Amino acid sequence: ATLIGCKLETGRTHQIRIHLAESGHPLAGENVYIRDYRGPLLAAPRLMLHAAELGFLHPSDDRPMRFDEPPPEDFERVLARLRLPT
């Protein structure tokens, strides 16, 4: 398992899920975009995808808006389970 950070180029629905799954690296908890994947699936209570940072221009006045949010508890628990001991 690998924890990655990525920046979206478009707002296309499911962009991260599809691109990672098609390259042979589905997200933990993925159960839709795994058609041809034959490797082990990583169990998770939900899809392990989290928007740590979200930004856009406000639609009424073009003010830059930015929101930061740490990963939720269930996400952190899955990370802890998958991390190798150091």
PDB file of N, CA, C and O in Angstrom:
ATOM      1  N   ALA A   1       0.854  -1.180   0.000  1.00  0.00           N
ATOM      2  CA  ALA A   1       0.000   0.000   0.000  1.00  0.00           C
ATOM      3  C   ALA A   1       0.896   1.238   0.000  1.00  0.00           C
ATOM      4  O   ALA A   1       1.982   1.231   0.579  1.00  0.00           O
ATOM      5  N   THR A   2       0.431   2.285  -0.649  1.00  0.00           N
ATOM      6  CA  THR A   2       1.170   3.537  -0.728  1.00  0.00           C
ATOM      7  C   THR A   2       0.231   4.698  -0.461  1.00  0.00           C
ATOM      8  O   THR A   2      -0.849   4.777  -1.046  1.00  0.00           O
ATOM      9  N   LEU A   3       0.637   5.594   0.416  1.00  0.00           N
ATOM     10  CA  LEU A   3      -0.114   6.822   0.664  1.00  0.00           C
ATOM     11  C   LEU A   3       0.377   7.853  -0.341  1.00  0.00           C
ATOM     12  O   LEU A   3       1.572   8.143  -0.408  1.00  0.00           O
ATOM     13  N   ILE A   4      -0.538   8.400  -1.115  1.00  0.00           N
ATOM     14  CA  ILE A   4      -0.142   9.389  -2.113  1.00  0.00           C
ATOM     15  C   ILE A   4      -0.899  10.691  -1.915  1.00  0.00           C
ATOM     16  O   ILE A   4      -1.968  10.724  -1.306  1.00  0.00           O
ATOM     17  N   GLY A   5      -0.336  11.736  -2.430  1.00  0.00           N
ATOM     18  CA  GLY A   5      -1.003  13.021  -2.514  1.00  0.00           C
ATOM     19  C   GLY A   5      -1.055  13.398  -3.980  1.00  0.00           C
ATOM     20  O   GLY A   5      -0.085  13.182  -4.706  1.00  0.00           O
ATOM     21  N   CYS A   6      -2.139  13.943  -4.418  1.00  0.00           N
ATOM     22  CA  CYS A   6      -2.226  14.339  -5.819  1.00  0.00           C
ATOM     23  C   CYS A   6      -3.041  15.620  -5.941  1.00  0.00           C
ATOM     24  O   CYS A   6      -3.844  15.957  -5.071  1.00  0.00           O
ATOM     25  N   LYS A   7      -2.815  16.309  -7.025  1.00  0.00           N
ATOM     26  CA  LYS A   7      -3.527  17.538  -7.323  1.00  0.00           C
ATOM     27  C   LYS A   7      -4.317  17.314  -8.601  1.00  0.00           C
ATOM     28  O   LYS A   7      -3.757  16.911  -9.620  1.00  0.00           O
ATOM     29  N   LEU A   8      -5.600  17.571  -8.549  1.00  0.00           N
ATOM     30  CA  LEU A   8      -6.452  17.355  -9.708  1.00  0.00           C
ATOM     31  C   LEU A   8      -6.264  18.454 -10.741  1.00  0.00           C
ATOM     32  O   LEU A   8      -6.122  19.628 -10.401  1.00  0.00           O
ATOM     33  N   GLU A   9      -6.266  18.066 -11.974  1.00  0.00           N
ATOM     34  CA  GLU A   9      -6.178  19.018 -13.082  1.00  0.00           C
ATOM     35  C   GLU A   9      -7.569  19.417 -13.556  1.00  0.00           C
ATOM     36  O   GLU A   9      -7.753  20.512 -14.088  1.00  0.00           O
ATOM     37  N   THR A  10      -8.534  18.551 -13.368  1.00  0.00           N
ATOM     38  CA  THR A  10      -9.914  18.827 -13.762  1.00  0.00           C
ATOM     39  C   THR A  10     -10.822  18.421 -12.613  1.00  0.00           C
ATOM     40  O   THR A  10     -10.365  17.809 -11.648  1.00  0.00           O
ATOM     41  N   GLY A  11     -12.059  18.745 -12.704  1.00  0.00           N
ATOM     42  CA  GLY A  11     -13.024  18.340 -11.690  1.00  0.00           C
ATOM     43  C   GLY A  11     -13.820  17.123 -12.122  1.00  0.00           C
ATOM     44  O   GLY A  11     -14.961  16.947 -11.694  1.00  0.00           O
ATOM     45  N   ARG A  12     -13.242  16.285 -12.957  1.00  0.00           N
ATOM     46  CA  ARG A  12     -13.976  15.145 -13.489  1.00  0.00           C
ATOM     47  C   ARG A  12     -14.301  14.146 -12.382  1.00  0.00           C
ATOM     48  O   ARG A  12     -13.443  13.814 -11.564  1.00  0.00           O
ATOM     49  N   THR A  13     -15.519  13.681 -12.361  1.00  0.00           N
ATOM     50  CA  THR A  13     -15.986  12.740 -11.353  1.00  0.00           C
ATOM     51  C   THR A  13     -15.169  11.452 -11.400  1.00  0.00           C
ATOM     52  O   THR A  13     -14.939  10.891 -12.471  1.00  0.00           O
ATOM     53  N   HIS A  14     -14.739  10.996 -10.241  1.00  0.00           N
ATOM     54  CA  HIS A  14     -14.034   9.722 -10.065  1.00  0.00           C
ATOM     55  C   HIS A  14     -12.651   9.708 -10.719  1.00  0.00           C
ATOM     56  O   HIS A  14     -12.079   8.635 -10.911  1.00  0.00           O
ATOM     57  N   GLN A  15     -12.108  10.863 -11.062  1.00  0.00           N
ATOM     58  CA  GLN A  15     -10.818  10.961 -11.756  1.00  0.00           C
ATOM     59  C   GLN A  15      -9.717  10.175 -11.049  1.00  0.00           C
ATOM     60  O   GLN A  15      -9.027   9.379 -11.685  1.00  0.00           O
ATOM     61  N   ILE A  16      -9.545  10.383  -9.762  1.00  0.00           N
ATOM     62  CA  ILE A  16      -8.482   9.701  -9.016  1.00  0.00           C
ATOM     63  C   ILE A  16      -8.730   8.202  -8.994  1.00  0.00           C
ATOM     64  O   ILE A  16      -7.821   7.414  -9.255  1.00  0.00           O
ATOM     65  N   ARG A  17      -9.943   7.812  -8.688  1.00  0.00           N
ATOM     66  CA  ARG A  17     -10.291   6.383  -8.595  1.00  0.00           C
ATOM     67  C   ARG A  17     -10.017   5.650  -9.897  1.00  0.00           C
ATOM     68  O   ARG A  17      -9.406   4.581  -9.897  1.00  0.00           O
ATOM     69  N   ILE A  18     -10.459   6.212 -10.987  1.00  0.00           N
ATOM     70  CA  ILE A  18     -10.310   5.547 -12.283  1.00  0.00           C
ATOM     71  C   ILE A  18      -8.841   5.472 -12.695  1.00  0.00           C
ATOM     72  O   ILE A  18      -8.367   4.407 -13.091  1.00  0.00           O
ATOM     73  N   HIS A  19      -8.121   6.577 -12.607  1.00  0.00           N
ATOM     74  CA  HIS A  19      -6.722   6.588 -13.046  1.00  0.00           C
ATOM     75  C   HIS A  19      -5.867   5.621 -12.226  1.00  0.00           C
ATOM     76  O   HIS A  19      -5.048   4.894 -12.788  1.00  0.00           O
ATOM     77  N   LEU A  20      -6.047   5.605 -10.924  1.00  0.00           N
ATOM     78  CA  LEU A  20      -5.254   4.689 -10.100  1.00  0.00           C
ATOM     79  C   LEU A  20      -5.626   3.232 -10.366  1.00  0.00           C
ATOM     80  O   LEU A  20      -4.746   2.382 -10.501  1.00  0.00           O
ATOM     81  N   ALA A  21      -6.909   2.944 -10.442  1.00  0.00           N
ATOM     82  CA  ALA A  21      -7.333   1.566 -10.687  1.00  0.00           C
ATOM     83  C   ALA A  21      -6.853   1.080 -12.054  1.00  0.00           C
ATOM     84  O   ALA A  21      -6.377  -0.048 -12.178  1.00  0.00           O
ATOM     85  N   GLU A  22      -6.974   1.919 -13.072  1.00  0.00           N
ATOM     86  CA  GLU A  22      -6.554   1.523 -14.415  1.00  0.00           C
ATOM     87  C   GLU A  22      -5.045   1.299 -14.500  1.00  0.00           C
ATOM     88  O   GLU A  22      -4.579   0.547 -15.355  1.00  0.00           O
ATOM     89  N   SER A  23      -4.279   1.948 -13.617  1.00  0.00           N
ATOM     90  CA  SER A  23      -2.832   1.739 -13.616  1.00  0.00           C
ATOM     91  C   SER A  23      -2.428   0.582 -12.702  1.00  0.00           C
ATOM     92  O   SER A  23      -1.239   0.339 -12.491  1.00  0.00           O
ATOM     93  N   GLY A  24      -3.424  -0.134 -12.156  1.00  0.00           N
ATOM     94  CA  GLY A  24      -3.137  -1.302 -11.326  1.00  0.00           C
ATOM     95  C   GLY A  24      -2.981  -1.013  -9.852  1.00  0.00           C
ATOM     96  O   GLY A  24      -2.455  -1.843  -9.111  1.00  0.00           O
ATOM     97  N   HIS A  25      -3.431   0.159  -9.410  1.00  0.00           N
ATOM     98  CA  HIS A  25      -3.278   0.560  -8.010  1.00  0.00           C
ATOM     99  C   HIS A  25      -4.595   1.106  -7.456  1.00  0.00           C
ATOM    100  O   HIS A  25      -4.701   2.303  -7.187  1.00  0.00           O
ATOM    101  N   PRO A  26      -5.595   0.246  -7.284  1.00  0.00           N
ATOM    102  CA  PRO A  26      -6.880   0.747  -6.773  1.00  0.00           C
ATOM    103  C   PRO A  26      -6.751   1.256  -5.338  1.00  0.00           C
ATOM    104  O   PRO A  26      -5.874   0.831  -4.586  1.00  0.00           O
ATOM    105  N   LEU A  27      -7.631   2.161  -4.986  1.00  0.00           N
ATOM    106  CA  LEU A  27      -7.656   2.696  -3.624  1.00  0.00           C
ATOM    107  C   LEU A  27      -8.092   1.620  -2.636  1.00  0.00           C
ATOM    108  O   LEU A  27      -8.828   0.699  -2.991  1.00  0.00           O
ATOM    109  N   ALA A  28      -7.631   1.745  -1.396  1.00  0.00           N
ATOM    110  CA  ALA A  28      -8.132   0.861  -0.348  1.00  0.00           C
ATOM    111  C   ALA A  28      -9.634   1.088  -0.216  1.00  0.00           C
ATOM    112  O   ALA A  28     -10.093   2.230  -0.184  1.00  0.00           O
ATOM    113  N   GLY A  29     -10.386   0.013  -0.142  1.00  0.00           N
ATOM    114  CA  GLY A  29     -11.835   0.112  -0.037  1.00  0.00           C
ATOM    115  C   GLY A  29     -12.550   0.216  -1.381  1.00  0.00           C
ATOM    116  O   GLY A  29     -13.778   0.277  -1.420  1.00  0.00           O
ATOM    117  N   GLU A  30     -11.799   0.236  -2.481  1.00  0.00           N
ATOM    118  CA  GLU A  30     -12.416   0.344  -3.816  1.00  0.00           C
ATOM    119  C   GLU A  30     -13.171  -0.937  -4.150  1.00  0.00           C
ATOM    120  O   GLU A  30     -12.646  -2.034  -3.959  1.00  0.00           O
ATOM    121  N   ASN A  31     -14.384  -0.806  -4.641  1.00  0.00           N
ATOM    122  CA  ASN A  31     -15.135  -1.993  -5.063  1.00  0.00           C
ATOM    123  C   ASN A  31     -15.860  -1.783  -6.389  1.00  0.00           C
ATOM    124  O   ASN A  31     -16.624  -2.648  -6.817  1.00  0.00           O
ATOM    125  N   VAL A  32     -15.630  -0.648  -7.041  1.00  0.00           N
ATOM    126  CA  VAL A  32     -16.273  -0.381  -8.326  1.00  0.00           C
ATOM    127  C   VAL A  32     -15.264  -0.481  -9.467  1.00  0.00           C
ATOM    128  O   VAL A  32     -15.483  -1.222 -10.426  1.00  0.00           O
ATOM    129  N   TYR A  33     -14.166   0.257  -9.369  1.00  0.00           N
ATOM    130  CA  TYR A  33     -13.194   0.336 -10.461  1.00  0.00           C
ATOM    131  C   TYR A  33     -12.078  -0.691 -10.279  1.00  0.00           C
ATOM    132  O   TYR A  33     -10.909  -0.326 -10.156  1.00  0.00           O
ATOM    133  N   ILE A  34     -12.436  -1.960 -10.262  1.00  0.00           N
ATOM    134  CA  ILE A  34     -11.454  -3.033 -10.088  1.00  0.00           C
ATOM    135  C   ILE A  34     -11.677  -4.157 -11.090  1.00  0.00           C
ATOM    136  O   ILE A  34     -11.340  -5.308 -10.811  1.00  0.00           O
ATOM    137  N   ARG A  35     -12.238  -3.840 -12.248  1.00  0.00           N
ATOM    138  CA  ARG A  35     -12.600  -4.860 -13.241  1.00  0.00           C
ATOM    139  C   ARG A  35     -11.522  -5.886 -13.494  1.00  0.00           C
ATOM    140  O   ARG A  35     -11.750  -7.082 -13.312  1.00  0.00           O
ATOM    141  N   ASP A  36     -10.345  -5.439 -13.912  1.00  0.00           N
ATOM    142  CA  ASP A  36      -9.283  -6.361 -14.315  1.00  0.00           C
ATOM    143  C   ASP A  36      -8.197  -6.519 -13.265  1.00  0.00           C
ATOM    144  O   ASP A  36      -7.181  -7.162 -13.529  1.00  0.00           O
ATOM    145  N   TYR A  37      -8.383  -5.957 -12.096  1.00  0.00           N
ATOM    146  CA  TYR A  37      -7.363  -6.033 -11.052  1.00  0.00           C
ATOM    147  C   TYR A  37      -7.366  -7.424 -10.434  1.00  0.00           C
ATOM    148  O   TYR A  37      -8.416  -7.922 -10.026  1.00  0.00           O
ATOM    149  N   ARG A  38      -6.197  -8.051 -10.363  1.00  0.00           N
ATOM    150  CA  ARG A  38      -6.100  -9.419  -9.835  1.00  0.00           C
ATOM    151  C   ARG A  38      -5.302  -9.502  -8.539  1.00  0.00           C
ATOM    152  O   ARG A  38      -5.141 -10.585  -7.978  1.00  0.00           O
ATOM    153  N   GLY A  39      -4.805  -8.370  -8.062  1.00  0.00           N
ATOM    154  CA  GLY A  39      -4.006  -8.376  -6.838  1.00  0.00           C
ATOM    155  C   GLY A  39      -4.887  -8.397  -5.596  1.00  0.00           C
ATOM    156  O   GLY A  39      -6.113  -8.428  -5.701  1.00  0.00           O
ATOM    157  N   PRO A  40      -4.267  -8.381  -4.426  1.00  0.00           N
ATOM    158  CA  PRO A  40      -5.047  -8.384  -3.179  1.00  0.00           C
ATOM    159  C   PRO A  40      -5.758  -7.046  -2.983  1.00  0.00           C
ATOM    160  O   PRO A  40      -5.192  -5.984  -3.243  1.00  0.00           O
ATOM    161  N   LEU A  41      -6.981  -7.112  -2.532  1.00  0.00           N
ATOM    162  CA  LEU A  41      -7.732  -5.888  -2.221  1.00  0.00           C
ATOM    163  C   LEU A  41      -7.479  -5.525  -0.766  1.00  0.00           C
ATOM    164  O   LEU A  41      -7.399  -6.403   0.093  1.00  0.00           O
ATOM    165  N   LEU A  42      -7.355  -4.243  -0.492  1.00  0.00           N
ATOM    166  CA  LEU A  42      -7.117  -3.771   0.874  1.00  0.00           C
ATOM    167  C   LEU A  42      -8.456  -3.420   1.509  1.00  0.00           C
ATOM    168  O   LEU A  42      -9.149  -2.501   1.071  1.00  0.00           O
ATOM    169  N   ALA A  43      -8.801  -4.160   2.536  1.00  0.00           N
ATOM    170  CA  ALA A  43     -10.078  -3.945   3.213  1.00  0.00           C
ATOM    171  C   ALA A  43     -10.088  -2.598   3.918  1.00  0.00           C
ATOM    172  O   ALA A  43      -9.093  -2.181   4.509  1.00  0.00           O
ATOM    173  N   ALA A  44     -11.215  -1.937   3.846  1.00  0.00           N
ATOM    174  CA  ALA A  44     -11.402  -0.644   4.511  1.00  0.00           C
ATOM    175  C   ALA A  44     -12.901  -0.447   4.710  1.00  0.00           C
ATOM    176  O   ALA A  44     -13.700  -0.980   3.941  1.00  0.00           O
ATOM    177  N   PRO A  45     -13.288   0.312   5.730  1.00  0.00           N
ATOM    178  CA  PRO A  45     -14.712   0.513   5.991  1.00  0.00           C
ATOM    179  C   PRO A  45     -15.418   1.346   4.925  1.00  0.00           C
ATOM    180  O   PRO A  45     -16.647   1.361   4.847  1.00  0.00           O
ATOM    181  N   ARG A  46     -14.634   2.033   4.112  1.00  0.00           N
ATOM    182  CA  ARG A  46     -15.164   2.858   3.019  1.00  0.00           C
ATOM    183  C   ARG A  46     -14.017   3.120   2.064  1.00  0.00           C
ATOM    184  O   ARG A  46     -12.894   2.679   2.310  1.00  0.00           O
ATOM    185  N   LEU A  47     -14.276   3.817   0.999  1.00  0.00           N
ATOM    186  CA  LEU A  47     -13.241   4.207   0.060  1.00  0.00           C
ATOM    187  C   LEU A  47     -12.271   5.155   0.763  1.00  0.00           C
ATOM    188  O   LEU A  47     -12.696   6.179   1.299  1.00  0.00           O
ATOM    189  N   MET A  48     -11.000   4.839   0.771  1.00  0.00           N
ATOM    190  CA  MET A  48     -10.015   5.645   1.481  1.00  0.00           C
ATOM    191  C   MET A  48      -9.485   6.766   0.583  1.00  0.00           C
ATOM    192  O   MET A  48      -8.363   6.724   0.079  1.00  0.00           O
ATOM    193  N   LEU A  49     -10.336   7.752   0.412  1.00  0.00           N
ATOM    194  CA  LEU A  49     -10.037   8.931  -0.385  1.00  0.00           C
ATOM    195  C   LEU A  49     -10.436  10.130   0.463  1.00  0.00           C
ATOM    196  O   LEU A  49     -11.557  10.199   0.968  1.00  0.00           O
ATOM    197  N   HIS A  50      -9.511  11.076   0.617  1.00  0.00           N
ATOM    198  CA  HIS A  50      -9.778  12.226   1.475  1.00  0.00           C
ATOM    199  C   HIS A  50      -9.270  13.505   0.828  1.00  0.00           C
ATOM    200  O   HIS A  50      -8.125  13.562   0.379  1.00  0.00           O
ATOM    201  N   ALA A  51     -10.104  14.521   0.778  1.00  0.00           N
ATOM    202  CA  ALA A  51      -9.699  15.833   0.253  1.00  0.00           C
ATOM    203  C   ALA A  51      -9.141  16.648   1.410  1.00  0.00           C
ATOM    204  O   ALA A  51      -9.892  17.286   2.148  1.00  0.00           O
ATOM    205  N   ALA A  52      -7.823  16.624   1.566  1.00  0.00           N
ATOM    206  CA  ALA A  52      -7.173  17.357   2.649  1.00  0.00           C
ATOM    207  C   ALA A  52      -7.235  18.858   2.418  1.00  0.00           C
ATOM    208  O   ALA A  52      -7.266  19.640   3.367  1.00  0.00           O
ATOM    209  N   GLU A  53      -7.252  19.255   1.150  1.00  0.00           N
ATOM    210  CA  GLU A  53      -7.298  20.673   0.795  1.00  0.00           C
ATOM    211  C   GLU A  53      -8.254  20.845  -0.381  1.00  0.00           C
ATOM    212  O   GLU A  53      -8.222  20.082  -1.347  1.00  0.00           O
ATOM    213  N   LEU A  54      -9.089  21.846  -0.279  1.00  0.00           N
ATOM    214  CA  LEU A  54     -10.037  22.143  -1.344  1.00  0.00           C
ATOM    215  C   LEU A  54      -9.999  23.640  -1.589  1.00  0.00           C
ATOM    216  O   LEU A  54     -10.081  24.430  -0.648  1.00  0.00           O
ATOM    217  N   GLY A  55      -9.876  24.027  -2.838  1.00  0.00           N
ATOM    218  CA  GLY A  55      -9.835  25.449  -3.150  1.00  0.00           C
ATOM    219  C   GLY A  55     -10.565  25.754  -4.444  1.00  0.00           C
ATOM    220  O   GLY A  55     -10.625  24.926  -5.353  1.00  0.00           O
ATOM    221  N   PHE A  56     -11.110  26.937  -4.509  1.00  0.00           N
ATOM    222  CA  PHE A  56     -11.811  27.388  -5.710  1.00  0.00           C
ATOM    223  C   PHE A  56     -12.034  28.887  -5.608  1.00  0.00           C
ATOM    224  O   PHE A  56     -11.845  29.477  -4.545  1.00  0.00           O
ATOM    225  N   LEU A  57     -12.430  29.494  -6.699  1.00  0.00           N
ATOM    226  CA  LEU A  57     -12.790  30.909  -6.687  1.00  0.00           C
ATOM    227  C   LEU A  57     -14.280  31.020  -6.389  1.00  0.00           C
ATOM    228  O   LEU A  57     -15.098  30.326  -6.993  1.00  0.00           O
ATOM    229  N   HIS A  58     -14.622  31.892  -5.458  1.00  0.00           N
ATOM    230  CA  HIS A  58     -16.028  32.068  -5.086  1.00  0.00           C
ATOM    231  C   HIS A  58     -16.815  32.500  -6.319  1.00  0.00           C
ATOM    232  O   HIS A  58     -16.388  33.404  -7.036  1.00  0.00           O
ATOM    233  N   PRO A  59     -17.958  31.867  -6.575  1.00  0.00           N
ATOM    234  CA  PRO A  59     -18.690  32.159  -7.815  1.00  0.00           C
ATOM    235  C   PRO A  59     -19.251  33.577  -7.926  1.00  0.00           C
ATOM    236  O   PRO A  59     -19.469  34.061  -9.036  1.00  0.00           O
ATOM    237  N   SER A  60     -19.485  34.245  -6.812  1.00  0.00           N
ATOM    238  CA  SER A  60     -20.082  35.583  -6.923  1.00  0.00           C
ATOM    239  C   SER A  60     -19.067  36.713  -7.018  1.00  0.00           C
ATOM    240  O   SER A  60     -19.365  37.756  -7.600  1.00  0.00           O
ATOM    241  N   ASP A  61     -17.854  36.528  -6.451  1.00  0.00           N
ATOM    242  CA  ASP A  61     -16.900  37.644  -6.480  1.00  0.00           C
ATOM    243  C   ASP A  61     -15.456  37.224  -6.781  1.00  0.00           C
ATOM    244  O   ASP A  61     -14.535  38.027  -6.637  1.00  0.00           O
ATOM    245  N   ASP A  62     -15.261  35.990  -7.191  1.00  0.00           N
ATOM    246  CA  ASP A  62     -13.931  35.463  -7.551  1.00  0.00           C
ATOM    247  C   ASP A  62     -12.913  35.493  -6.408  1.00  0.00           C
ATOM    248  O   ASP A  62     -11.708  35.405  -6.644  1.00  0.00           O
ATOM    249  N   ARG A  63     -13.395  35.614  -5.186  1.00  0.00           N
ATOM    250  CA  ARG A  63     -12.502  35.540  -4.030  1.00  0.00           C
ATOM    251  C   ARG A  63     -11.924  34.127  -3.917  1.00  0.00           C
ATOM    252  O   ARG A  63     -12.675  33.159  -4.028  1.00  0.00           O
ATOM    253  N   PRO A  64     -10.605  33.977  -3.698  1.00  0.00           N
ATOM    254  CA  PRO A  64     -10.056  32.634  -3.515  1.00  0.00           C
ATOM    255  C   PRO A  64     -10.564  32.033  -2.204  1.00  0.00           C
ATOM    256  O   PRO A  64     -10.506  32.675  -1.156  1.00  0.00           O
ATOM    257  N   MET A  65     -11.049  30.829  -2.269  1.00  0.00           N
ATOM    258  CA  MET A  65     -11.542  30.113  -1.098  1.00  0.00           C
ATOM    259  C   MET A  65     -10.642  28.894  -0.903  1.00  0.00           C
ATOM    260  O   MET A  65     -10.280  28.227  -1.872  1.00  0.00           O
ATOM    261  N   ARG A  66     -10.282  28.603   0.344  1.00  0.00           N
ATOM    262  CA  ARG A  66      -9.441  27.439   0.618  1.00  0.00           C
ATOM    263  C   ARG A  66      -9.882  26.822   1.931  1.00  0.00           C
ATOM    264  O   ARG A  66     -10.120  27.520   2.917  1.00  0.00           O
ATOM    265  N   PHE A  67      -9.986  25.512   1.927  1.00  0.00           N
ATOM    266  CA  PHE A  67     -10.389  24.755   3.107  1.00  0.00           C
ATOM    267  C   PHE A  67      -9.410  23.609   3.299  1.00  0.00           C
ATOM    268  O   PHE A  67      -9.094  22.888   2.352  1.00  0.00           O
ATOM    269  N   ASP A  68      -8.929  23.441   4.527  1.00  0.00           N
ATOM    270  CA  ASP A  68      -8.021  22.357   4.882  1.00  0.00           C
ATOM    271  C   ASP A  68      -8.693  21.503   5.946  1.00  0.00           C
ATOM    272  O   ASP A  68      -9.316  22.024   6.871  1.00  0.00           O
ATOM    273  N   GLU A  69      -8.564  20.206   5.812  1.00  0.00           N
ATOM    274  CA  GLU A  69      -9.198  19.294   6.764  1.00  0.00           C
ATOM    275  C   GLU A  69      -8.294  18.079   6.961  1.00  0.00           C
ATOM    276  O   GLU A  69      -7.893  17.449   5.983  1.00  0.00           O
ATOM    277  N   PRO A  70      -7.966  17.740   8.213  1.00  0.00           N
ATOM    278  CA  PRO A  70      -7.149  16.543   8.442  1.00  0.00           C
ATOM    279  C   PRO A  70      -7.962  15.283   8.143  1.00  0.00           C
ATOM    280  O   PRO A  70      -9.192  15.323   8.135  1.00  0.00           O
ATOM    281  N   PRO A  71      -7.284  14.180   7.900  1.00  0.00           N
ATOM    282  CA  PRO A  71      -8.007  12.934   7.627  1.00  0.00           C
ATOM    283  C   PRO A  71      -8.890  12.547   8.818  1.00  0.00           C
ATOM    284  O   PRO A  71      -8.513  12.764   9.970  1.00  0.00           O
ATOM    285  N   PRO A  72     -10.064  11.973   8.537  1.00  0.00           N
ATOM    286  CA  PRO A  72     -10.940  11.540   9.620  1.00  0.00           C
ATOM    287  C   PRO A  72     -10.374  10.313  10.333  1.00  0.00           C
ATOM    288  O   PRO A  72      -9.442   9.671   9.848  1.00  0.00           O
ATOM    289  N   GLU A  73     -10.946  10.007  11.475  1.00  0.00           N
ATOM    290  CA  GLU A  73     -10.456   8.926  12.333  1.00  0.00           C
ATOM    291  C   GLU A  73     -10.421   7.577  11.617  1.00  0.00           C
ATOM    292  O   GLU A  73      -9.447   6.838  11.764  1.00  0.00           O
ATOM    293  N   ASP A  74     -11.455   7.238  10.848  1.00  0.00           N
ATOM    294  CA  ASP A  74     -11.461   5.934  10.174  1.00  0.00           C
ATOM    295  C   ASP A  74     -10.332   5.838   9.148  1.00  0.00           C
ATOM    296  O   ASP A  74      -9.755   4.766   8.966  1.00  0.00           O
ATOM    297  N   PHE A  75     -10.017   6.923   8.490  1.00  0.00           N
ATOM    298  CA  PHE A  75      -8.918   6.976   7.530  1.00  0.00           C
ATOM    299  C   PHE A  75      -7.590   6.746   8.258  1.00  0.00           C
ATOM    300  O   PHE A  75      -6.754   5.967   7.800  1.00  0.00           O
ATOM    301  N   GLU A  76      -7.402   7.424   9.388  1.00  0.00           N
ATOM    302  CA  GLU A  76      -6.177   7.278  10.184  1.00  0.00           C
ATOM    303  C   GLU A  76      -6.011   5.851  10.700  1.00  0.00           C
ATOM    304  O   GLU A  76      -4.892   5.342  10.753  1.00  0.00           O
ATOM    305  N   ARG A  77      -7.108   5.203  11.078  1.00  0.00           N
ATOM    306  CA  ARG A  77      -7.025   3.814  11.561  1.00  0.00           C
ATOM    307  C   ARG A  77      -6.557   2.878  10.452  1.00  0.00           C
ATOM    308  O   ARG A  77      -5.729   2.000  10.694  1.00  0.00           O
ATOM    309  N   VAL A  78      -7.074   3.055   9.242  1.00  0.00           N
ATOM    310  CA  VAL A  78      -6.637   2.225   8.114  1.00  0.00           C
ATOM    311  C   VAL A  78      -5.158   2.486   7.828  1.00  0.00           C
ATOM    312  O   VAL A  78      -4.405   1.541   7.595  1.00  0.00           O
ATOM    313  N   LEU A  79      -4.729   3.744   7.842  1.00  0.00           N
ATOM    314  CA  LEU A  79      -3.319   4.071   7.630  1.00  0.00           C
ATOM    315  C   LEU A  79      -2.445   3.373   8.672  1.00  0.00           C
ATOM    316  O   LEU A  79      -1.423   2.776   8.333  1.00  0.00           O
ATOM    317  N   ALA A  80      -2.843   3.449   9.917  1.00  0.00           N
ATOM    318  CA  ALA A  80      -2.059   2.838  10.991  1.00  0.00           C
ATOM    319  C   ALA A  80      -1.944   1.329  10.791  1.00  0.00           C
ATOM    320  O   ALA A  80      -0.885   0.747  11.025  1.00  0.00           O
ATOM    321  N   ARG A  81      -3.015   0.708  10.366  1.00  0.00           N
ATOM    322  CA  ARG A  81      -3.000  -0.746  10.141  1.00  0.00           C
ATOM    323  C   ARG A  81      -2.084  -1.123   8.978  1.00  0.00           C
ATOM    324  O   ARG A  81      -1.446  -2.174   9.019  1.00  0.00           O
ATOM    325  N   LEU A  82      -2.009  -0.292   7.954  1.00  0.00           N
ATOM    326  CA  LEU A  82      -1.230  -0.598   6.769  1.00  0.00           C
ATOM    327  C   LEU A  82       0.256  -0.215   6.894  1.00  0.00           C
ATOM    328  O   LEU A  82       1.090  -0.715   6.140  1.00  0.00           O
ATOM    329  N   ARG A  83       0.575   0.651   7.826  1.00  0.00           N
ATOM    330  CA  ARG A  83       1.963   1.097   7.962  1.00  0.00           C
ATOM    331  C   ARG A  83       2.839  -0.035   8.476  1.00  0.00           C
ATOM    332  O   ARG A  83       2.447  -0.805   9.353  1.00  0.00           O
ATOM    333  N   LEU A  84       4.019  -0.111   7.913  1.00  0.00           N
ATOM    334  CA  LEU A  84       4.990  -1.102   8.375  1.00  0.00           C
ATOM    335  C   LEU A  84       5.629  -0.608   9.667  1.00  0.00           C
ATOM    336  O   LEU A  84       5.862   0.591   9.820  1.00  0.00           O
ATOM    337  N   PRO A  85       5.914  -1.514  10.596  1.00  0.00           N
ATOM    338  CA  PRO A  85       6.605  -1.067  11.813  1.00  0.00           C
ATOM    339  C   PRO A  85       7.999  -0.552  11.465  1.00  0.00           C
ATOM    340  O   PRO A  85       8.666  -1.078  10.574  1.00  0.00           O
ATOM    341  N   THR A  86       8.423   0.476  12.177  1.00  0.00           N
ATOM    342  CA  THR A  86       9.759   1.053  11.894  1.00  0.00           C
ATOM    343  C   THR A  86      10.761   0.623  12.931  1.00  0.00           C
ATOM    344  O   THR A  86      11.928   1.007  12.858  1.00  0.00           O
TER     345      THR A  86
END
